[in-house]
Amino acid sequence: MADPMLFAATLRAQAALLQQQAAALETLAACLEEHMRAAVPDRVLSLDEAAGLLGVSPDSVRRLIAQGALPVVRLGPTGRRQGVRLQSLLRYLAEREVWVTPAGRGHKKGAGRTGAVLEAVT
């Protein structure tokens, strides 16, 4: 029979290690986000451009905006025209682990590369 005190100490040590790993991952995520801000131009895409990169219709992009999944940028003097920041579009894809293939079809992670999106707009 295992010693309960030793088991409890082992669990505490594993919990401390997991906390250290979580803190390291948070730091890494912050560094990556800062790097993306510096590396990706702060460009505003039209809804047609965003739809083309996602491989969906402009109406689908409007639905994502209406659902709050993509933040909208108001364009023009009246603000009636809408756009989407490139960084917001890339964040949306990364959060959902969806990558865009060169053909523009969305697939789950591993099926394509976000580089296709970057190459298409830079």
TORMARLO-550731 format. One record per residue (C-alpha): residue number from 1; residue in one letter; x, y, z. Coordinates in pm, 1 decimal, decimal comma, padded with zeros to 6 digits. Example, Ala and Ser with C-alpha at 12.3 -4.5 7.8 and 13.67 -1.06 7.14 Angstrom:
+-----+----+----------+----------+----------+
:   i : aa :       px :       py :       pz :
+-----+----+----------+----------+----------+
:   1 :  A :  01230,0 : -00450,0 :  00780,0 :
:   2 :  S :  01367,0 : -00106,0 :  00714,0 :
+-----+----+----------+----------+----------+
This chain:
+-----+----+----------+----------+----------+
:   i : aa :       px :       py :       pz :
+-----+----+----------+----------+----------+
:   1 :  M :  00000,0 :  00000,0 :  00000,0 :
:   2 :  A :  00133,2 :  00340,8 : -00098,9 :
:   3 :  D :  00211,7 :  00603,9 :  00161,1 :
:   4 :  P : -00064,7 :  00871,5 :  00150,9 :
:   5 :  M :  00178,6 :  01145,7 :  00256,0 :
:   6 :  L :  00415,7 :  01060,6 : -00027,3 :
:   7 :  F :  00125,0 :  01052,0 : -00272,0 :
:   8 :  A :  00003,4 :  01395,8 : -00154,0 :
:   9 :  A :  00355,1 :  01541,0 : -00185,5 :
:  10 :  T :  00385,5 :  01401,2 : -00537,3 :
:  11 :  L :  00053,1 :  01557,6 : -00636,1 :
:  12 :  R :  00160,6 :  01895,1 : -00493,6 :
:  13 :  A :  00487,2 :  01878,8 : -00688,4 :
:  14 :  Q :  00303,7 :  01793,9 : -01009,8 :
:  15 :  A :  00057,8 :  02079,4 : -00951,5 :
:  16 :  A :  00346,5 :  02324,0 : -00900,8 :
:  17 :  L :  00509,7 :  02202,6 : -01221,8 :
:  18 :  L :  00183,5 :  02246,7 : -01414,2 :
:  19 :  Q :  00150,4 :  02602,1 : -01280,9 :
:  20 :  Q :  00504,7 :  02680,5 : -01398,5 :
:  21 :  Q :  00428,1 :  02536,2 : -01741,8 :
:  22 :  A :  00103,5 :  02736,4 : -01763,6 :
:  23 :  A :  00290,6 :  03057,0 : -01677,6 :
:  24 :  A :  00553,7 :  02978,7 : -01942,1 :
:  25 :  L :  00281,4 :  02916,8 : -02203,1 :
:  26 :  E :  00112,6 :  03247,9 : -02115,7 :
:  27 :  T :  00445,2 :  03427,2 : -02163,2 :
:  28 :  L :  00499,6 :  03251,3 : -02494,4 :
:  29 :  A :  00148,5 :  03341,9 : -02612,9 :
:  30 :  A :  00207,5 :  03708,3 : -02524,3 :
:  31 :  C :  00538,9 :  03706,8 : -02713,0 :
:  32 :  L :  00379,1 :  03546,6 : -03018,0 :
:  33 :  E :  00094,4 :  03797,9 : -03017,2 :
:  34 :  E :  00342,6 :  04085,8 : -02997,6 :
:  35 :  H :  00544,2 :  03932,4 : -03281,2 :
:  36 :  M :  00230,6 :  03895,2 : -03496,6 :
:  37 :  R :  00140,7 :  04259,3 : -03439,0 :
:  38 :  A :  00486,7 :  04361,3 : -03556,4 :
:  39 :  A :  00505,3 :  04113,3 : -03846,4 :
:  40 :  V :  00154,1 :  04146,0 : -03990,3 :
:  41 :  P :  00059,5 :  04479,2 : -04142,0 :
:  42 :  D : -00236,9 :  04649,0 : -03977,9 :
:  43 :  R : -00442,5 :  04634,0 : -04293,9 :
:  44 :  V : -00819,7 :  04662,5 : -04318,6 :
:  45 :  L : -00977,8 :  04414,6 : -04558,9 :
:  46 :  S : -01306,8 :  04465,7 : -04733,7 :
:  47 :  L : -01573,6 :  04205,8 : -04661,4 :
:  48 :  D : -01518,4 :  04067,4 : -05012,4 :
:  49 :  E : -01143,1 :  04030,8 : -04947,3 :
:  50 :  A : -01202,0 :  03865,1 : -04609,6 :
:  51 :  A : -01458,0 :  03630,0 : -04765,0 :
:  52 :  G : -01217,0 :  03539,6 : -05044,9 :
:  53 :  L : -00941,8 :  03455,0 : -04797,0 :
:  54 :  L : -01177,1 :  03244,5 : -04586,0 :
:  55 :  G : -01333,1 :  03073,8 : -04887,4 :
:  56 :  V : -01683,6 :  03183,7 : -04784,8 :
:  57 :  S : -01938,2 :  03436,6 : -04909,9 :
:  58 :  P : -01943,8 :  03799,9 : -04793,6 :
:  59 :  D : -02277,9 :  03718,0 : -04626,3 :
:  60 :  S : -02098,1 :  03455,8 : -04414,8 :
:  61 :  V : -01847,2 :  03721,0 : -04306,2 :
:  62 :  R : -02138,8 :  03951,4 : -04217,6 :
:  63 :  R : -02285,4 :  03670,3 : -04005,0 :
:  64 :  L : -01951,7 :  03626,7 : -03823,0 :
:  65 :  I : -01952,0 :  04001,4 : -03754,2 :
:  66 :  A : -02314,6 :  03992,3 : -03633,8 :
:  67 :  Q : -02230,9 :  03698,3 : -03402,6 :
:  68 :  G : -01937,5 :  03894,1 : -03258,3 :
:  69 :  A : -01682,2 :  03643,5 : -03386,9 :
:  70 :  L : -01507,6 :  03910,3 : -03597,3 :
:  71 :  P : -01477,1 :  04272,7 : -03489,6 :
:  72 :  V : -01594,4 :  04518,3 : -03753,8 :
:  73 :  V : -01424,0 :  04835,8 : -03871,7 :
:  74 :  R : -01654,6 :  05109,8 : -03998,4 :
:  75 :  L : -01528,9 :  05271,5 : -04318,6 :
:  76 :  G : -01614,0 :  05585,2 : -04512,0 :
:  77 :  P : -01754,0 :  05918,0 : -04396,7 :
:  78 :  T : -02091,5 :  05770,7 : -04294,6 :
:  79 :  G : -01951,8 :  05449,1 : -04145,4 :
:  80 :  R : -02192,8 :  05236,8 : -04346,8 :
:  81 :  R : -01918,9 :  05038,1 : -04519,9 :
:  82 :  Q : -01763,9 :  04759,7 : -04314,4 :
:  83 :  G : -01420,6 :  04603,5 : -04308,1 :
:  84 :  V : -01219,4 :  04355,1 : -04103,4 :
:  85 :  R : -00863,6 :  04400,3 : -03978,8 :
:  86 :  L : -00621,8 :  04138,6 : -04108,6 :
:  87 :  Q : -00493,4 :  04074,5 : -03755,9 :
:  88 :  S : -00850,4 :  04011,7 : -03635,3 :
:  89 :  L : -00904,9 :  03764,2 : -03917,9 :
:  90 :  L : -00582,3 :  03576,9 : -03835,2 :
:  91 :  R : -00673,5 :  03571,6 : -03464,2 :
:  92 :  Y : -01018,1 :  03431,3 : -03551,8 :
:  93 :  L : -00855,8 :  03152,0 : -03754,6 :
:  94 :  A : -00595,9 :  03071,3 : -03489,6 :
:  95 :  E : -00849,3 :  03062,0 : -03203,5 :
:  96 :  R : -01060,5 :  02810,4 : -03389,8 :
:  97 :  E : -00761,8 :  02609,8 : -03515,2 :
:  98 :  V : -00877,0 :  02665,7 : -03872,0 :
:  99 :  W : -00610,2 :  02719,8 : -04133,2 :
: 100 :  V : -00669,3 :  02837,1 : -04486,3 :
: 101 :  T : -00533,0 :  02634,8 : -04774,0 :
: 102 :  P : -00408,5 :  02810,8 : -05087,9 :
: 103 :  A : -00740,5 :  02717,9 : -05252,2 :
: 104 :  G : -00914,9 :  02919,9 : -04978,9 :
: 105 :  R : -01105,8 :  02631,9 : -04820,0 :
: 106 :  G : -01111,2 :  02624,8 : -04440,4 :
: 107 :  H : -00992,5 :  02305,7 : -04276,7 :
: 108 :  K : -00904,8 :  02195,0 : -03928,8 :
: 109 :  K : -00550,9 :  02248,7 : -03805,8 :
: 110 :  G : -00284,8 :  02069,4 : -04004,4 :
: 111 :  A : -00465,0 :  02074,0 : -04338,7 :
: 112 :  G : -00316,3 :  02402,0 : -04461,3 :
: 113 :  R : -00119,3 :  02708,6 : -04356,4 :
: 114 :  T : -00199,1 :  03061,7 : -04238,6 :
: 115 :  G :  00087,7 :  03161,2 : -04465,6 :
: 116 :  A : -00156,2 :  03139,4 : -04756,1 :
: 117 :  V : -00357,7 :  03420,8 : -04597,7 :
: 118 :  L : -00046,9 :  03629,7 : -04535,6 :
: 119 :  E :  00086,6 :  03573,8 : -04887,7 :
: 120 :  A : -00248,0 :  03670,4 : -05038,3 :
: 121 :  V : -00265,6 :  04008,1 : -04865,2 :
: 122 :  T :  00095,7 :  04119,7 : -04836,5 :
+-----+----+----------+----------+----------+
